[in-house]
Amino acid sequence: MLILLNLLAGVALLVWGSHIVRTGILRVLGADLRDVLGRSTNSRWRAFLSGVGVTSLVQSSNATAMIVTSFAAQGLLPLTSGLAIMLGADVGTALMARILTLDTMHVKE
């Protein structure tokens, strides 16, 4: 029972955190959101790099997926750009996992 409660609490924190990030993005960018999304996703490579960058900042490809899904559902983001962002988010997660597991404290004598 405790495991189920911990799982539900983790899911609730993920949804709440994604909502906070999405709300923050909407407040900061406001009316310029369409322009910013249009510029950062006008090509597949830019959308891919945007996905890598966003995932590096929020440290969660699930949060990126929820934000991208929300923007695509509102019509702010085309589906092809959303898919490229998600591919970038997956790559960003793999890169960040690799970077965070590097042994930086190991010193050769």
Secondary structure in CASP SS format (residue, H / E / C, confidence):
PFRMAT SS
TARGET T0000
AUTHOR 0000-0000-0000
METHOD secondary structure of the structure
MODEL  1
M C 1.00
L H 1.00
I H 1.00
L H 1.00
L H 1.00
N H 1.00
L H 1.00
L H 1.00
A H 1.00
G H 1.00
V H 1.00
A H 1.00
L H 1.00
L H 1.00
V H 1.00
W H 1.00
G H 1.00
S H 1.00
H H 1.00
I H 1.00
V H 1.00
R H 1.00
T H 1.00
G H 1.00
I H 1.00
L H 1.00
R H 1.00
V H 1.00
L H 1.00
G H 1.00
A H 1.00
D H 1.00
L H 1.00
R H 1.00
D H 1.00
V H 1.00
L H 1.00
G H 1.00
R H 1.00
S H 1.00
T C 1.00
N C 1.00
S C 1.00
R H 1.00
W H 1.00
R H 1.00
A H 1.00
F H 1.00
L H 1.00
S H 1.00
G H 1.00
V H 1.00
G H 1.00
V H 1.00
T H 1.00
S H 1.00
L H 1.00
V H 1.00
Q C 1.00
S C 1.00
S H 1.00
N H 1.00
A H 1.00
T H 1.00
A H 1.00
M H 1.00
I H 1.00
V H 1.00
T H 1.00
S H 1.00
F H 1.00
A H 1.00
A H 1.00
Q C 1.00
G C 1.00
L C 1.00
L C 1.00
P C 1.00
L H 1.00
T H 1.00
S H 1.00
G H 1.00
L H 1.00
A H 1.00
I H 1.00
M H 1.00
L H 1.00
G H 1.00
A H 1.00
D H 1.00
V H 1.00
G H 1.00
T H 1.00
A H 1.00
L H 1.00
M H 1.00
A H 1.00
R H 1.00
I H 1.00
L H 1.00
T C 1.00
L C 1.00
D C 1.00
T C 1.00
M C 1.00
H C 1.00
V C 1.00
K C 1.00
E C 1.00
END
